[in-house]
C-alpha cells in the first residue's frame, strides 16, 4: 500500500471520535488477521496441490480398476 493511501486512512480516522477510532482499529485488526489466515491457507494449499492431484489420479485409476482404495495421505 502506498504511503499516500495510508495517509488518507489516517486522515479519515482523525475525523472520528476516539471511541470510534478504537472500534475501527479493532475491526481492522480482526480483518487483517483473517486475511493473514487466508494467505497462510493459500500457501499451504499451493504446496500440496501437486501431491493432491497425483493422489486423485491414483484414486481414479484404482476405482476404474475395481480396486479397493487405500488412503495413505502424507502431505
mmJSON file of the N, C-alpha and C atoms, coordinates in Angstrom:
{"data_MODEL":{"atom_site":{
"group_PDB":["ATOM","ATOM","ATOM","ATOM","ATOM","ATOM","ATOM","ATOM","ATOM","ATOM","ATOM","ATOM","ATOM","ATOM","ATOM","ATOM","ATOM","ATOM","ATOM","ATOM","ATOM","ATOM","ATOM","ATOM","ATOM","ATOM","ATOM","ATOM","ATOM","ATOM","ATOM","ATOM","ATOM","ATOM","ATOM","ATOM","ATOM","ATOM","ATOM","ATOM","ATOM","ATOM","ATOM","ATOM","ATOM","ATOM","ATOM","ATOM","ATOM","ATOM","ATOM","ATOM","ATOM","ATOM","ATOM","ATOM","ATOM","ATOM","ATOM","ATOM","ATOM","ATOM","ATOM","ATOM","ATOM","ATOM","ATOM","ATOM","ATOM","ATOM","ATOM","ATOM","ATOM","ATOM","ATOM","ATOM","ATOM","ATOM","ATOM","ATOM","ATOM","ATOM","ATOM","ATOM","ATOM","ATOM","ATOM","ATOM","ATOM","ATOM","ATOM","ATOM","ATOM","ATOM","ATOM","ATOM","ATOM","ATOM","ATOM","ATOM","ATOM","ATOM","ATOM","ATOM","ATOM","ATOM","ATOM","ATOM","ATOM","ATOM","ATOM","ATOM","ATOM","ATOM","ATOM","ATOM","ATOM","ATOM","ATOM","ATOM","ATOM","ATOM","ATOM","ATOM","ATOM","ATOM","ATOM","ATOM","ATOM","ATOM","ATOM","ATOM","ATOM","ATOM","ATOM","ATOM","ATOM","ATOM","ATOM","ATOM","ATOM","ATOM","ATOM","ATOM","ATOM","ATOM","ATOM","ATOM","ATOM","ATOM","ATOM","ATOM","ATOM","ATOM","ATOM","ATOM","ATOM","ATOM","ATOM","ATOM","ATOM","ATOM","ATOM","ATOM","ATOM","ATOM","ATOM","ATOM","ATOM","ATOM","ATOM","ATOM","ATOM","ATOM","ATOM","ATOM","ATOM","ATOM","ATOM","ATOM","ATOM","ATOM","ATOM","ATOM","ATOM","ATOM","ATOM","ATOM","ATOM","ATOM","ATOM","ATOM","ATOM","ATOM","ATOM","ATOM","ATOM","ATOM","ATOM","ATOM","ATOM","ATOM","ATOM","ATOM","ATOM","ATOM","ATOM","ATOM","ATOM","ATOM","ATOM","ATOM","ATOM","ATOM","ATOM","ATOM","ATOM","ATOM","ATOM","ATOM","ATOM","ATOM","ATOM","ATOM","ATOM"],
"id":[1,2,3,4,5,6,7,8,9,10,11,12,13,14,15,16,17,18,19,20,21,22,23,24,25,26,27,28,29,30,31,32,33,34,35,36,37,38,39,40,41,42,43,44,45,46,47,48,49,50,51,52,53,54,55,56,57,58,59,60,61,62,63,64,65,66,67,68,69,70,71,72,73,74,75,76,77,78,79,80,81,82,83,84,85,86,87,88,89,90,91,92,93,94,95,96,97,98,99,100,101,102,103,104,105,106,107,108,109,110,111,112,113,114,115,116,117,118,119,120,121,122,123,124,125,126,127,128,129,130,131,132,133,134,135,136,137,138,139,140,141,142,143,144,145,146,147,148,149,150,151,152,153,154,155,156,157,158,159,160,161,162,163,164,165,166,167,168,169,170,171,172,173,174,175,176,177,178,179,180,181,182,183,184,185,186,187,188,189,190,191,192,193,194,195,196,197,198,199,200,201,202,203,204,205,206,207,208,209,210,211,212,213,214,215,216,217,218,219,220,221,222,223,224,225],
"type_symbol":["N","C","C","N","C","C","N","C","C","N","C","C","N","C","C","N","C","C","N","C","C","N","C","C","N","C","C","N","C","C","N","C","C","N","C","C","N","C","C","N","C","C","N","C","C","N","C","C","N","C","C","N","C","C","N","C","C","N","C","C","N","C","C","N","C","C","N","C","C","N","C","C","N","C","C","N","C","C","N","C","C","N","C","C","N","C","C","N","C","C","N","C","C","N","C","C","N","C","C","N","C","C","N","C","C","N","C","C","N","C","C","N","C","C","N","C","C","N","C","C","N","C","C","N","C","C","N","C","C","N","C","C","N","C","C","N","C","C","N","C","C","N","C","C","N","C","C","N","C","C","N","C","C","N","C","C","N","C","C","N","C","C","N","C","C","N","C","C","N","C","C","N","C","C","N","C","C","N","C","C","N","C","C","N","C","C","N","C","C","N","C","C","N","C","C","N","C","C","N","C","C","N","C","C","N","C","C","N","C","C","N","C","C","N","C","C","N","C","C","N","C","C","N","C","C"],
"label_atom_id":["N","CA","C","N","CA","C","N","CA","C","N","CA","C","N","CA","C","N","CA","C","N","CA","C","N","CA","C","N","CA","C","N","CA","C","N","CA","C","N","CA","C","N","CA","C","N","CA","C","N","CA","C","N","CA","C","N","CA","C","N","CA","C","N","CA","C","N","CA","C","N","CA","C","N","CA","C","N","CA","C","N","CA","C","N","CA","C","N","CA","C","N","CA","C","N","CA","C","N","CA","C","N","CA","C","N","CA","C","N","CA","C","N","CA","C","N","CA","C","N","CA","C","N","CA","C","N","CA","C","N","CA","C","N","CA","C","N","CA","C","N","CA","C","N","CA","C","N","CA","C","N","CA","C","N","CA","C","N","CA","C","N","CA","C","N","CA","C","N","CA","C","N","CA","C","N","CA","C","N","CA","C","N","CA","C","N","CA","C","N","CA","C","N","CA","C","N","CA","C","N","CA","C","N","CA","C","N","CA","C","N","CA","C","N","CA","C","N","CA","C","N","CA","C","N","CA","C","N","CA","C","N","CA","C","N","CA","C","N","CA","C","N","CA","C","N","CA","C","N","CA","C","N","CA","C","N","CA","C","N","CA","C"],
"label_alt_id":[null,null,null,null,null,null,null,null,null,null,null,null,null,null,null,null,null,null,null,null,null,null,null,null,null,null,null,null,null,null,null,null,null,null,null,null,null,null,null,null,null,null,null,null,null,null,null,null,null,null,null,null,null,null,null,null,null,null,null,null,null,null,null,null,null,null,null,null,null,null,null,null,null,null,null,null,null,null,null,null,null,null,null,null,null,null,null,null,null,null,null,null,null,null,null,null,null,null,null,null,null,null,null,null,null,null,null,null,null,null,null,null,null,null,null,null,null,null,null,null,null,null,null,null,null,null,null,null,null,null,null,null,null,null,null,null,null,null,null,null,null,null,null,null,null,null,null,null,null,null,null,null,null,null,null,null,null,null,null,null,null,null,null,null,null,null,null,null,null,null,null,null,null,null,null,null,null,null,null,null,null,null,null,null,null,null,null,null,null,null,null,null,null,null,null,null,null,null,null,null,null,null,null,null,null,null,null,null,null,null,null,null,null,null,null,null,null,null,null,null,null,null,null,null,null],
"label_comp_id":["UNK","UNK","UNK","UNK","UNK","UNK","UNK","UNK","UNK","UNK","UNK","UNK","UNK","UNK","UNK","UNK","UNK","UNK","UNK","UNK","UNK","UNK","UNK","UNK","UNK","UNK","UNK","UNK","UNK","UNK","UNK","UNK","UNK","UNK","UNK","UNK","UNK","UNK","UNK","UNK","UNK","UNK","UNK","UNK","UNK","UNK","UNK","UNK","UNK","UNK","UNK","UNK","UNK","UNK","UNK","UNK","UNK","UNK","UNK","UNK","UNK","UNK","UNK","UNK","UNK","UNK","UNK","UNK","UNK","UNK","UNK","UNK","UNK","UNK","UNK","UNK","UNK","UNK","UNK","UNK","UNK","UNK","UNK","UNK","UNK","UNK","UNK","UNK","UNK","UNK","UNK","UNK","UNK","UNK","UNK","UNK","UNK","UNK","UNK","UNK","UNK","UNK","UNK","UNK","UNK","UNK","UNK","UNK","UNK","UNK","UNK","UNK","UNK","UNK","UNK","UNK","UNK","UNK","UNK","UNK","UNK","UNK","UNK","UNK","UNK","UNK","UNK","UNK","UNK","UNK","UNK","UNK","UNK","UNK","UNK","UNK","UNK","UNK","UNK","UNK","UNK","UNK","UNK","UNK","UNK","UNK","UNK","UNK","UNK","UNK","UNK","UNK","UNK","UNK","UNK","UNK","UNK","UNK","UNK","UNK","UNK","UNK","UNK","UNK","UNK","UNK","UNK","UNK","UNK","UNK","UNK","UNK","UNK","UNK","UNK","UNK","UNK","UNK","UNK","UNK","UNK","UNK","UNK","UNK","UNK","UNK","UNK","UNK","UNK","UNK","UNK","UNK","UNK","UNK","UNK","UNK","UNK","UNK","UNK","UNK","UNK","UNK","UNK","UNK","UNK","UNK","UNK","UNK","UNK","UNK","UNK","UNK","UNK","UNK","UNK","UNK","UNK","UNK","UNK","UNK","UNK","UNK","UNK","UNK","UNK"],
"label_asym_id":["A","A","A","A","A","A","A","A","A","A","A","A","A","A","A","A","A","A","A","A","A","A","A","A","A","A","A","A","A","A","A","A","A","A","A","A","A","A","A","A","A","A","A","A","A","A","A","A","A","A","A","A","A","A","A","A","A","A","A","A","A","A","A","A","A","A","A","A","A","A","A","A","A","A","A","A","A","A","A","A","A","A","A","A","A","A","A","A","A","A","A","A","A","A","A","A","A","A","A","A","A","A","A","A","A","A","A","A","A","A","A","A","A","A","A","A","A","A","A","A","A","A","A","A","A","A","A","A","A","A","A","A","A","A","A","A","A","A","A","A","A","A","A","A","A","A","A","A","A","A","A","A","A","A","A","A","A","A","A","A","A","A","A","A","A","A","A","A","A","A","A","A","A","A","A","A","A","A","A","A","A","A","A","A","A","A","A","A","A","A","A","A","A","A","A","A","A","A","A","A","A","A","A","A","A","A","A","A","A","A","A","A","A","A","A","A","A","A","A","A","A","A","A","A","A"],
"label_entity_id":["1","1","1","1","1","1","1","1","1","1","1","1","1","1","1","1","1","1","1","1","1","1","1","1","1","1","1","1","1","1","1","1","1","1","1","1","1","1","1","1","1","1","1","1","1","1","1","1","1","1","1","1","1","1","1","1","1","1","1","1","1","1","1","1","1","1","1","1","1","1","1","1","1","1","1","1","1","1","1","1","1","1","1","1","1","1","1","1","1","1","1","1","1","1","1","1","1","1","1","1","1","1","1","1","1","1","1","1","1","1","1","1","1","1","1","1","1","1","1","1","1","1","1","1","1","1","1","1","1","1","1","1","1","1","1","1","1","1","1","1","1","1","1","1","1","1","1","1","1","1","1","1","1","1","1","1","1","1","1","1","1","1","1","1","1","1","1","1","1","1","1","1","1","1","1","1","1","1","1","1","1","1","1","1","1","1","1","1","1","1","1","1","1","1","1","1","1","1","1","1","1","1","1","1","1","1","1","1","1","1","1","1","1","1","1","1","1","1","1","1","1","1","1","1","1"],
"label_seq_id":[1,1,1,2,2,2,3,3,3,4,4,4,5,5,5,6,6,6,7,7,7,8,8,8,9,9,9,10,10,10,11,11,11,12,12,12,13,13,13,14,14,14,15,15,15,16,16,16,17,17,17,18,18,18,19,19,19,20,20,20,21,21,21,22,22,22,23,23,23,24,24,24,25,25,25,26,26,26,27,27,27,28,28,28,29,29,29,30,30,30,31,31,31,32,32,32,33,33,33,34,34,34,35,35,35,36,36,36,37,37,37,38,38,38,39,39,39,40,40,40,41,41,41,42,42,42,43,43,43,44,44,44,45,45,45,46,46,46,47,47,47,48,48,48,49,49,49,50,50,50,51,51,51,52,52,52,53,53,53,54,54,54,55,55,55,56,56,56,57,57,57,58,58,58,59,59,59,60,60,60,61,61,61,62,62,62,63,63,63,64,64,64,65,65,65,66,66,66,67,67,67,68,68,68,69,69,69,70,70,70,71,71,71,72,72,72,73,73,73,74,74,74,75,75,75],
"pdbx_PDB_ins_code":[null,null,null,null,null,null,null,null,null,null,null,null,null,null,null,null,null,null,null,null,null,null,null,null,null,null,null,null,null,null,null,null,null,null,null,null,null,null,null,null,null,null,null,null,null,null,null,null,null,null,null,null,null,null,null,null,null,null,null,null,null,null,null,null,null,null,null,null,null,null,null,null,null,null,null,null,null,null,null,null,null,null,null,null,null,null,null,null,null,null,null,null,null,null,null,null,null,null,null,null,null,null,null,null,null,null,null,null,null,null,null,null,null,null,null,null,null,null,null,null,null,null,null,null,null,null,null,null,null,null,null,null,null,null,null,null,null,null,null,null,null,null,null,null,null,null,null,null,null,null,null,null,null,null,null,null,null,null,null,null,null,null,null,null,null,null,null,null,null,null,null,null,null,null,null,null,null,null,null,null,null,null,null,null,null,null,null,null,null,null,null,null,null,null,null,null,null,null,null,null,null,null,null,null,null,null,null,null,null,null,null,null,null,null,null,null,null,null,null,null,null,null,null,null,null],
"Cartn_x":[0.857,0.0,0.899,0.51,1.321,1.167,2.186,2.12,1.0,0.637,-0.469,-1.792,-1.987,-3.212,-3.279,-2.143,-2.106,-2.405,-1.838,-2.082,-3.56,-4.202,-5.637,-6.44,-6.094,-6.797,-6.573,-5.358,-5.053,-5.869,-5.964,-6.762,-8.227,-8.74,-10.137,-10.362,-9.429,-9.548,-9.506,-8.695,-8.55,-9.827,-10.756,-12.018,-13.035,-12.716,-13.657,-13.382,-14.417,-14.193,-13.273,-12.585,-11.622,-12.245,-13.416,-14.056,-14.301,-14.71,-14.959,-13.65,-12.595,-11.29,-10.865,-11.072,-10.706,-11.547,-12.812,-13.665,-13.153,-12.784,-12.256,-10.968,-10.103,-8.849,-9.114,-10.063,-10.401,-10.897,-11.74,-12.248,-11.115,-10.24,-9.11,-8.181,-7.921,-7.059,-7.667,-8.957,-9.626,-9.612,-9.864,-9.883,-8.504,-7.469,-6.107,-5.713,-6.112,-5.822,-6.493,-7.727,-8.425,-7.698,-7.249,-6.509,-5.217,-4.52,-3.279,-3.55,-4.645,-5.023,-5.284,-5.984,-6.266,-4.981,-4.047,-2.769,-1.992,-2.005,-1.331,-1.995,-3.326,-4.058,-3.714,-3.72,-3.393,-1.984,-1.041,0.34,0.438,-0.252,-0.245,-0.875,-1.999,-2.68,-1.811,-1.154,-0.298,0.837,1.367,2.454,1.995,0.729,0.242,-0.577,-0.813,-1.698,-1.201,0.083,0.621,0.405,0.696,0.513,-0.968,-1.836,-3.27,-3.749,-3.281,-3.659,-3.173,-1.956,-1.396,-2.239,-2.617,-3.43,-4.812,-5.394,-6.703,-6.614,-5.555,-5.356,-5.22,-4.463,-4.286,-5.619,-6.406,-7.706,-8.623,-8.625,-9.457,-9.04,-7.731,-7.239,-7.669,-7.573,-7.952,-9.451,-10.247,-11.694,-12.017,-11.378,-11.623,-11.232,-10.194,-9.738,-10.534,-11.435,-12.239,-11.483,-10.384,-9.574,-10.092,-9.74,-10.076,-9.181,-9.767,-8.979,-8.16,-6.903,-6.011,-5.633,-5.945,-5.648,-4.386,-3.336,-2.056,-1.614,-2.281,-2.044,-0.845,0.096,1.261,1.491,1.182,1.356,2.789],
"Cartn_y":[-1.164,0.0,1.221,2.192,3.403,4.228,5.029,5.89,6.909,7.249,8.174,7.556,6.292,5.6,5.502,5.215,5.126,6.49,7.541,8.899,9.252,8.814,9.071,8.394,7.143,6.418,7.103,7.539,8.22,9.513,10.27,11.497,11.184,10.144,9.763,9.362,8.593,8.157,9.354,10.368,11.541,12.346,12.172,12.918,12.233,11.039,10.278,10.505,10.363,10.425,9.28,9.487,8.488,7.099,7.027,5.721,5.015,5.78,5.192,4.756,5.544,5.153,3.795,3.587,2.299,1.163,1.436,0.41,0.057,1.082,0.852,0.038,0.373,-0.358,-1.826,-2.082,-3.477,-4.225,-3.58,-4.225,-4.476,-3.486,-3.654,-4.776,-4.859,-5.936,-7.301,-7.446,-8.722,-9.019,-7.998,-8.175,-8.58,-7.911,-8.233,-9.636,-10.026,-11.383,-12.417,-12.15,-13.061,-13.146,-12.006,-12.003,-12.803,-12.65,-13.399,-14.901,-15.288,-16.706,-17.23,-16.447,-16.851,-17.002,-16.078,-16.168,-17.415,-17.732,-18.957,-20.194,-20.201,-21.328,-21.476,-20.375,-20.427,-20.975,-20.541,-21.011,-22.503,-22.948,-24.364,-25.2,-24.747,-25.474,-25.544,-24.45,-24.425,-25.439,-25.613,-26.565,-28.011,-28.285,-29.669,-29.977,-28.97,-29.156,-30.235,-30.263,-31.271,-32.666,-32.838,-34.133,-34.525,-33.541,-33.805,-34.304,-33.671,-34.072,-35.484,-35.779,-37.122,-38.168,-37.872,-38.814,-38.992,-37.925,-38.025,-38.879,-38.714,-39.512,-40.995,-41.29,-42.668,-43.256,-42.472,-42.944,-43.258,-42.4,-42.657,-43.958,-44.185,-45.414,-46.634,-46.538,-47.664,-47.943,-46.891,-47.065,-47.704,-47.222,-47.758,-49.224,-49.609,-50.997,-51.863,-51.25,-52.005,-52.369,-51.713,-51.995,-51.238,-51.747,-51.06,-49.83,-48.724,-47.51,-47.595,-47.234,-47.209,-45.751,-45.286,-43.887,-43.835,-43.338,-43.169,-41.739,-40.812,-39.401,-38.89,-38.374,-37.721,-36.446,-35.3,-34.023,-33.716],
"Cartn_z":[0.0,0.0,0.0,-0.759,-0.829,0.434,0.703,1.884,1.734,0.505,0.269,0.727,0.419,0.838,2.356,2.983,4.443,5.051,4.47,4.97,4.854,3.781,3.604,4.707,5.008,6.069,7.413,7.671,8.931,9.038,7.943,7.955,8.242,7.593,7.809,9.259,9.796,11.189,12.136,11.799,12.64,12.781,11.855,11.928,12.837,13.278,14.102,15.589,16.405,17.858,18.297,19.411,19.898,20.046,20.638,20.853,19.525,18.524,17.198,16.554,16.768,16.227,16.774,18.079,18.683,18.106,17.821,17.206,15.815,15.056,13.704,13.784,14.731,14.893,15.214,16.104,16.432,15.203,14.413,13.192,12.197,12.054,11.136,11.576,12.871,13.38,13.08,13.31,13.034,11.536,10.734,9.278,8.758,9.245,8.814,9.268,10.466,10.948,10.044,9.635,8.712,7.372,6.865,5.601,5.713,6.835,7.044,7.098,7.749,7.786,6.379,5.574,4.193,3.391,3.575,2.865,3.27,4.582,5.041,4.442,4.418,3.842,2.366,1.62,0.196,-0.029,0.796,0.658,0.967,2.007,2.366,1.264,0.74,-0.323,-1.57,-1.907,-3.093,-2.974,-1.759,-1.555,-1.739,-1.457,-1.508,-2.761,-3.601,-4.75,-5.706,-6.015,-6.931,-6.371,-5.098,-4.45,-4.441,-4.233,-4.219,-5.58,-6.64,-7.995,-8.269,-7.846,-8.035,-7.298,-6.068,-5.282,-5.916,-6.432,-7.085,-8.34,-9.107,-10.321,-9.963,-8.922,-8.473,-8.003,-7.275,-6.799,-7.975,-8.997,-10.186,-10.87,-10.95,-11.574,-10.766,-9.446,-8.594,-8.7,-8.743,-8.878,-10.22,-11.286,-12.625,-12.716,-11.977,-11.991,-11.025,-10.271,-9.316,-8.056,-7.816,-6.633,-5.415,-4.252,-3.015,-2.891,-2.456,-2.289,-1.009,-1.119,0.032,0.267,1.451,1.782,2.622,2.004,2.671,2.438,3.116,2.857,3.644,2.902,3.504,2.736,3.336,2.616,2.297],
"occupancy":[1.0,1.0,1.0,1.0,1.0,1.0,1.0,1.0,1.0,1.0,1.0,1.0,1.0,1.0,1.0,1.0,1.0,1.0,1.0,1.0,1.0,1.0,1.0,1.0,1.0,1.0,1.0,1.0,1.0,1.0,1.0,1.0,1.0,1.0,1.0,1.0,1.0,1.0,1.0,1.0,1.0,1.0,1.0,1.0,1.0,1.0,1.0,1.0,1.0,1.0,1.0,1.0,1.0,1.0,1.0,1.0,1.0,1.0,1.0,1.0,1.0,1.0,1.0,1.0,1.0,1.0,1.0,1.0,1.0,1.0,1.0,1.0,1.0,1.0,1.0,1.0,1.0,1.0,1.0,1.0,1.0,1.0,1.0,1.0,1.0,1.0,1.0,1.0,1.0,1.0,1.0,1.0,1.0,1.0,1.0,1.0,1.0,1.0,1.0,1.0,1.0,1.0,1.0,1.0,1.0,1.0,1.0,1.0,1.0,1.0,1.0,1.0,1.0,1.0,1.0,1.0,1.0,1.0,1.0,1.0,1.0,1.0,1.0,1.0,1.0,1.0,1.0,1.0,1.0,1.0,1.0,1.0,1.0,1.0,1.0,1.0,1.0,1.0,1.0,1.0,1.0,1.0,1.0,1.0,1.0,1.0,1.0,1.0,1.0,1.0,1.0,1.0,1.0,1.0,1.0,1.0,1.0,1.0,1.0,1.0,1.0,1.0,1.0,1.0,1.0,1.0,1.0,1.0,1.0,1.0,1.0,1.0,1.0,1.0,1.0,1.0,1.0,1.0,1.0,1.0,1.0,1.0,1.0,1.0,1.0,1.0,1.0,1.0,1.0,1.0,1.0,1.0,1.0,1.0,1.0,1.0,1.0,1.0,1.0,1.0,1.0,1.0,1.0,1.0,1.0,1.0,1.0,1.0,1.0,1.0,1.0,1.0,1.0,1.0,1.0,1.0,1.0,1.0,1.0,1.0,1.0,1.0,1.0,1.0,1.0],
"B_iso_or_equiv":[0.0,0.0,0.0,0.0,0.0,0.0,0.0,0.0,0.0,0.0,0.0,0.0,0.0,0.0,0.0,0.0,0.0,0.0,0.0,0.0,0.0,0.0,0.0,0.0,0.0,0.0,0.0,0.0,0.0,0.0,0.0,0.0,0.0,0.0,0.0,0.0,0.0,0.0,0.0,0.0,0.0,0.0,0.0,0.0,0.0,0.0,0.0,0.0,0.0,0.0,0.0,0.0,0.0,0.0,0.0,0.0,0.0,0.0,0.0,0.0,0.0,0.0,0.0,0.0,0.0,0.0,0.0,0.0,0.0,0.0,0.0,0.0,0.0,0.0,0.0,0.0,0.0,0.0,0.0,0.0,0.0,0.0,0.0,0.0,0.0,0.0,0.0,0.0,0.0,0.0,0.0,0.0,0.0,0.0,0.0,0.0,0.0,0.0,0.0,0.0,0.0,0.0,0.0,0.0,0.0,0.0,0.0,0.0,0.0,0.0,0.0,0.0,0.0,0.0,0.0,0.0,0.0,0.0,0.0,0.0,0.0,0.0,0.0,0.0,0.0,0.0,0.0,0.0,0.0,0.0,0.0,0.0,0.0,0.0,0.0,0.0,0.0,0.0,0.0,0.0,0.0,0.0,0.0,0.0,0.0,0.0,0.0,0.0,0.0,0.0,0.0,0.0,0.0,0.0,0.0,0.0,0.0,0.0,0.0,0.0,0.0,0.0,0.0,0.0,0.0,0.0,0.0,0.0,0.0,0.0,0.0,0.0,0.0,0.0,0.0,0.0,0.0,0.0,0.0,0.0,0.0,0.0,0.0,0.0,0.0,0.0,0.0,0.0,0.0,0.0,0.0,0.0,0.0,0.0,0.0,0.0,0.0,0.0,0.0,0.0,0.0,0.0,0.0,0.0,0.0,0.0,0.0,0.0,0.0,0.0,0.0,0.0,0.0,0.0,0.0,0.0,0.0,0.0,0.0,0.0,0.0,0.0,0.0,0.0,0.0],
"pdbx_formal_charge":[null,null,null,null,null,null,null,null,null,null,null,null,null,null,null,null,null,null,null,null,null,null,null,null,null,null,null,null,null,null,null,null,null,null,null,null,null,null,null,null,null,null,null,null,null,null,null,null,null,null,null,null,null,null,null,null,null,null,null,null,null,null,null,null,null,null,null,null,null,null,null,null,null,null,null,null,null,null,null,null,null,null,null,null,null,null,null,null,null,null,null,null,null,null,null,null,null,null,null,null,null,null,null,null,null,null,null,null,null,null,null,null,null,null,null,null,null,null,null,null,null,null,null,null,null,null,null,null,null,null,null,null,null,null,null,null,null,null,null,null,null,null,null,null,null,null,null,null,null,null,null,null,null,null,null,null,null,null,null,null,null,null,null,null,null,null,null,null,null,null,null,null,null,null,null,null,null,null,null,null,null,null,null,null,null,null,null,null,null,null,null,null,null,null,null,null,null,null,null,null,null,null,null,null,null,null,null,null,null,null,null,null,null,null,null,null,null,null,null,null,null,null,null,null,null],
"auth_seq_id":[1,1,1,2,2,2,3,3,3,4,4,4,5,5,5,6,6,6,7,7,7,8,8,8,9,9,9,10,10,10,11,11,11,12,12,12,13,13,13,14,14,14,15,15,15,16,16,16,17,17,17,18,18,18,19,19,19,20,20,20,21,21,21,22,22,22,23,23,23,24,24,24,25,25,25,26,26,26,27,27,27,28,28,28,29,29,29,30,30,30,31,31,31,32,32,32,33,33,33,34,34,34,35,35,35,36,36,36,37,37,37,38,38,38,39,39,39,40,40,40,41,41,41,42,42,42,43,43,43,44,44,44,45,45,45,46,46,46,47,47,47,48,48,48,49,49,49,50,50,50,51,51,51,52,52,52,53,53,53,54,54,54,55,55,55,56,56,56,57,57,57,58,58,58,59,59,59,60,60,60,61,61,61,62,62,62,63,63,63,64,64,64,65,65,65,66,66,66,67,67,67,68,68,68,69,69,69,70,70,70,71,71,71,72,72,72,73,73,73,74,74,74,75,75,75],
"auth_comp_id":["UNK","UNK","UNK","UNK","UNK","UNK","UNK","UNK","UNK","UNK","UNK","UNK","UNK","UNK","UNK","UNK","UNK","UNK","UNK","UNK","UNK","UNK","UNK","UNK","UNK","UNK","UNK","UNK","UNK","UNK","UNK","UNK","UNK","UNK","UNK","UNK","UNK","UNK","UNK","UNK","UNK","UNK","UNK","UNK","UNK","UNK","UNK","UNK","UNK","UNK","UNK","UNK","UNK","UNK","UNK","UNK","UNK","UNK","UNK","UNK","UNK","UNK","UNK","UNK","UNK","UNK","UNK","UNK","UNK","UNK","UNK","UNK","UNK","UNK","UNK","UNK","UNK","UNK","UNK","UNK","UNK","UNK","UNK","UNK","UNK","UNK","UNK","UNK","UNK","UNK","UNK","UNK","UNK","UNK","UNK","UNK","UNK","UNK","UNK","UNK","UNK","UNK","UNK","UNK","UNK","UNK","UNK","UNK","UNK","UNK","UNK","UNK","UNK","UNK","UNK","UNK","UNK","UNK","UNK","UNK","UNK","UNK","UNK","UNK","UNK","UNK","UNK","UNK","UNK","UNK","UNK","UNK","UNK","UNK","UNK","UNK","UNK","UNK","UNK","UNK","UNK","UNK","UNK","UNK","UNK","UNK","UNK","UNK","UNK","UNK","UNK","UNK","UNK","UNK","UNK","UNK","UNK","UNK","UNK","UNK","UNK","UNK","UNK","UNK","UNK","UNK","UNK","UNK","UNK","UNK","UNK","UNK","UNK","UNK","UNK","UNK","UNK","UNK","UNK","UNK","UNK","UNK","UNK","UNK","UNK","UNK","UNK","UNK","UNK","UNK","UNK","UNK","UNK","UNK","UNK","UNK","UNK","UNK","UNK","UNK","UNK","UNK","UNK","UNK","UNK","UNK","UNK","UNK","UNK","UNK","UNK","UNK","UNK","UNK","UNK","UNK","UNK","UNK","UNK","UNK","UNK","UNK","UNK","UNK","UNK"],
"auth_asym_id":["A","A","A","A","A","A","A","A","A","A","A","A","A","A","A","A","A","A","A","A","A","A","A","A","A","A","A","A","A","A","A","A","A","A","A","A","A","A","A","A","A","A","A","A","A","A","A","A","A","A","A","A","A","A","A","A","A","A","A","A","A","A","A","A","A","A","A","A","A","A","A","A","A","A","A","A","A","A","A","A","A","A","A","A","A","A","A","A","A","A","A","A","A","A","A","A","A","A","A","A","A","A","A","A","A","A","A","A","A","A","A","A","A","A","A","A","A","A","A","A","A","A","A","A","A","A","A","A","A","A","A","A","A","A","A","A","A","A","A","A","A","A","A","A","A","A","A","A","A","A","A","A","A","A","A","A","A","A","A","A","A","A","A","A","A","A","A","A","A","A","A","A","A","A","A","A","A","A","A","A","A","A","A","A","A","A","A","A","A","A","A","A","A","A","A","A","A","A","A","A","A","A","A","A","A","A","A","A","A","A","A","A","A","A","A","A","A","A","A","A","A","A","A","A","A"],
"auth_atom_id":["N","CA","C","N","CA","C","N","CA","C","N","CA","C","N","CA","C","N","CA","C","N","CA","C","N","CA","C","N","CA","C","N","CA","C","N","CA","C","N","CA","C","N","CA","C","N","CA","C","N","CA","C","N","CA","C","N","CA","C","N","CA","C","N","CA","C","N","CA","C","N","CA","C","N","CA","C","N","CA","C","N","CA","C","N","CA","C","N","CA","C","N","CA","C","N","CA","C","N","CA","C","N","CA","C","N","CA","C","N","CA","C","N","CA","C","N","CA","C","N","CA","C","N","CA","C","N","CA","C","N","CA","C","N","CA","C","N","CA","C","N","CA","C","N","CA","C","N","CA","C","N","CA","C","N","CA","C","N","CA","C","N","CA","C","N","CA","C","N","CA","C","N","CA","C","N","CA","C","N","CA","C","N","CA","C","N","CA","C","N","CA","C","N","CA","C","N","CA","C","N","CA","C","N","CA","C","N","CA","C","N","CA","C","N","CA","C","N","CA","C","N","CA","C","N","CA","C","N","CA","C","N","CA","C","N","CA","C","N","CA","C","N","CA","C","N","CA","C","N","CA","C","N","CA","C","N","CA","C","N","CA","C"],
"pdbx_PDB_model_num":[1,1,1,1,1,1,1,1,1,1,1,1,1,1,1,1,1,1,1,1,1,1,1,1,1,1,1,1,1,1,1,1,1,1,1,1,1,1,1,1,1,1,1,1,1,1,1,1,1,1,1,1,1,1,1,1,1,1,1,1,1,1,1,1,1,1,1,1,1,1,1,1,1,1,1,1,1,1,1,1,1,1,1,1,1,1,1,1,1,1,1,1,1,1,1,1,1,1,1,1,1,1,1,1,1,1,1,1,1,1,1,1,1,1,1,1,1,1,1,1,1,1,1,1,1,1,1,1,1,1,1,1,1,1,1,1,1,1,1,1,1,1,1,1,1,1,1,1,1,1,1,1,1,1,1,1,1,1,1,1,1,1,1,1,1,1,1,1,1,1,1,1,1,1,1,1,1,1,1,1,1,1,1,1,1,1,1,1,1,1,1,1,1,1,1,1,1,1,1,1,1,1,1,1,1,1,1,1,1,1,1,1,1,1,1,1,1,1,1,1,1,1,1,1,1]
}}}
